[in-house]
Amino acid sequence: MKGSKVSSKGQITLPIEARKHLNIQPGVRVRFVLEKDCIRIVPVENGIEGLRGTIQVCKPQDFKVFRHQAMKELANERNTHH
């Protein structure tokens, strides 16, 4: 597959073969996954699943705690608006 030159703005052009293979159309968002000695380009899916892996955390998180806090705040908002 043919390569690309990095522009002064850090931009590259994805070769047509790669775009066709991954079905990357104009406007499609992609994610860059840094691996040991390469960068993997992955199309981003729409919706919440497409956000997986976009936030780096220092240690594993218990999302039940976050969900509980969000539900509590939502309940408080609903109670103050009625």
VOGU-3710 file (C-alpha; in Angstrom, 3 decimals, decimal comma):
1> mkgskvsskg> 0,000/0,000/0,000  1,208/3,473/-0,790  2,353/5,838/1,976  1,560/9,458/2,813  3,623/12,504/3,667  2,857/14,358/6,913  2,007/18,022/6,247  3,307/20,954/8,303  -0,030/20,814/10,193  0,488/17,128/11,031
11> qitlpieark> -2,129/15,998/8,520  -1,975/12,911/6,325  -4,067/11,620/3,439  -5,376/8,088/3,859  -4,726/6,081/0,699  -7,864/5,224/-1,274  -7,245/1,498/-0,711  -7,382/1,992/3,076  -10,489/4,195/2,887  -12,300/1,660/0,718
21> hlniqpgvrv> -11,214/-1,280/2,894  -12,509/0,403/6,078  -15,448/2,129/4,326  -14,236/5,553/5,463  -16,295/8,233/3,727  -15,761/12,016/3,961  -16,896/13,237/7,382  -16,390/9,877/9,129  -14,491/10,255/12,398  -11,511/8,011/13,065
31> rfvlekdcir> -9,597/7,157/16,206  -5,838/6,708/16,430  -4,819/3,823/18,666  -1,167/3,931/19,732  0,387/0,492/19,893  3,929/-0,622/20,672  5,488/0,332/17,340  2,591/1,530/15,184  -0,595/3,594/15,043  -3,865/1,853/14,223
41> ivpvengieg> -6,589/3,936/12,528  -10,094/2,840/13,508  -13,383/4,299/12,228  -15,471/5,632/15,130  -18,949/4,159/15,386  -21,901/6,416/16,086  -23,373/6,366/19,554  -21,934/5,671/22,974  -20,102/2,537/21,821  -17,994/4,714/19,535
51> lrgtiqvckp> -16,631/6,522/22,574  -15,169/3,359/24,121  -11,504/3,865/24,941  -11,474/7,620/24,296  -11,023/8,560/27,962  -7,838/7,514/29,718  -8,166/6,626/33,409  -5,399/5,989/35,930  -7,035/2,937/37,467  -10,145/0,789/36,929
61> qdfkvfrhqa> -13,365/2,627/37,772  -16,622/1,358/39,266  -19,237/2,918/36,999  -22,032/1,871/39,364  -20,861/4,722/41,619  -20,997/7,222/38,724  -24,408/5,939/37,614  -25,781/6,179/41,173  -24,484/9,750/41,535  -25,977/10,758/38,168
71> mkelanernt> -29,364/9,261/39,106  -29,274/11,123/42,428  -28,492/14,436/40,707  -31,236/13,867/38,131  -33,757/13,133/40,894  -32,703/16,313/42,730  -33,108/18,374/39,538  -36,575/16,954/38,931  -37,610/17,674/42,528  -36,421/21,302/42,397
81> hh> -38,247/22,012/39,105  -41,674/20,779/40,316
//
